[in-house]
């Protein structure tokens, strides 16, 4: 959870901050394709419209994303489900 002090620091930053919570390109492109197939209004993505690895990233997090896309997740103990 973010503290009020940290929120104030983030709010007062003057420069652009790299987006940290955007999904990888492959997931965003798949979502864009599904969006189009559903006949929803045309998307106009703005850069950056997908995330990239810019620091500490564990292979387990990639595996967790793949499991989630396949309909399998992890339980609260970090163990794969079904």
C-alpha positions in Angstrom: 0.0 0.0 0.0 1.3 3.5 -0.9 1.7 5.9 2.0 0.4 9.5 1.8 4.0 10.8 1.9 4.9 8.6 -1.1 1.7 9.7 -3.0 2.7 13.3 -2.5 6.1 12.6 -3.9 4.7 10.9 -6.9 2.2 13.6 -7.5 4.8 16.3 -7.4 7.2 14.7 -9.9 8.0 17.1 -12.7 9.3 14.8 -15.5 7.7 12.0 -17.4 7.8 8.6 -15.6 8.1 5.4 -17.6 4.8 3.4 -17.4 5.5 0.5 -15.1 2.2 -1.4 -15.1 1.5 -1.9 -18.8 1.3 -5.4 -20.1 3.9 -6.7 -22.6 3.4 -6.0 -26.3 2.2 -9.5 -27.1 -0.8 -9.2 -24.6 -1.7 -5.7 -25.8 -1.7 -6.8 -29.4 -3.9 -9.7 -28.6 -6.3 -7.5 -26.7 -6.3 -5.1 -29.7 -7.2 -7.9 -32.0 -10.1 -9.1 -29.7 -11.3 -5.5 -29.4 -11.5 -5.3 -33.2 -13.2 -8.7 -33.6 -15.9 -7.5 -31.2 -16.6 -4.6 -33.4 -15.8 -2.0 -30.7 -14.8 1.6 -31.7 -11.4 2.0 -33.3 -8.6 2.2 -30.9 -6.0 4.9 -31.2 -3.1 3.7 -29.1 -0.6 6.3 -27.9 3.0 5.6 -27.2 3.8 3.9 -25.0 0.9 1.5 -25.3 2.7 -1.6 -24.0 5.2 -2.2 -21.2 8.8 -3.3 -21.3 11.1 -4.8 -18.8 13.2 -2.0 -17.2 14.7 -3.5 -14.1 14.2 -6.4 -11.7 11.9 -8.9 -13.4 11.7 -12.5 -12.3 11.0 -15.4 -14.8 8.3 -16.5 -12.4 6.3 -13.4 -13.2 6.4 -14.3 -16.9 5.2 -17.8 -16.1 2.4 -16.4 -13.9 1.2 -14.2 -16.8 1.2 -17.2 -19.2 -0.7 -19.3 -16.7 -3.3 -16.5 -16.3 -3.8 -16.2 -20.0 -4.3 -20.0 -20.2 -6.9 -19.8 -17.5 -4.7 -21.1 -14.8 -3.5 -18.9 -11.9 -1.6 -19.1 -8.7 -3.0 -19.5 -5.2 -2.4 -17.2 -2.4 0.7 -19.1 -1.5 2.3 -18.5 -4.9 1.7 -22.1 -6.1 0.2 -22.9 -9.5 -3.5 -24.0 -9.6 -4.8 -26.8 -11.7 
